[in-house]
Amino acid sequence: GLERDGFLYVSDVVATFEEFDRLETDEDDGKSGSDPISGAGKARPAGVIIVGAAPKDGIDNAFPSALEGVLGVVEAEESAQSQFLRAPGRDIVTLVPQGNYDFASGSSLATAQISGVVALLLQMNRRLTVDKLREILVKSTDQRQTAKGLVTSVNACAALSQLVPGASCAARTATGT
């Protein structure tokens, strides 16, 4: 969880994955896996969906986005092509210590947006698998023109409309109109 200083540390994330690792023991020898990160793969059968930030440079094998069963996310504004989902991640208003607000950028902020869309999708259908969620989110991407150029991002309305019969979203063109 969050520490008293308001930050979540990588050690907390690793501890969470270690806990998932303890959920299921190795069938061959009855011992828990030795890789503390292997718990991410066990989270999926336990009904947990993990959405993880990918590094800015789009490296495909980075923690935690490269782990099996993790929905990896990058900033929509980044130009590097990658296998990851995209969401707005530049100049996002966020809370900072002492109850203030500021603008921040990064794949962690984009990840929060994808996490919200995933939560909405799971509210509609709790049986969605990580693979089905990825499929829905990929099919729900669209492009819009920004001051920095053409940006591709997951469209939450389009994602939800795939699960709601008869639902539709207002049409948008590549210029965002």
Secondary structure, DSSP 8 states (H G I E B T S, - for coil): ---TTS---HHHHHHHHHHHHHHS--TTTS---S-TTTHHHHHTTTT--EEEE--TT--TT-TTTTSTTEEEEEETT--S--SSEEE--SSEEEEEGGGEEEEE-SHHHHHHHHHHHHHHHHHH-TT--HHHHHHHHHHTEEEEEETTEEEEEE-HHHHHHTTSTT-------TT--
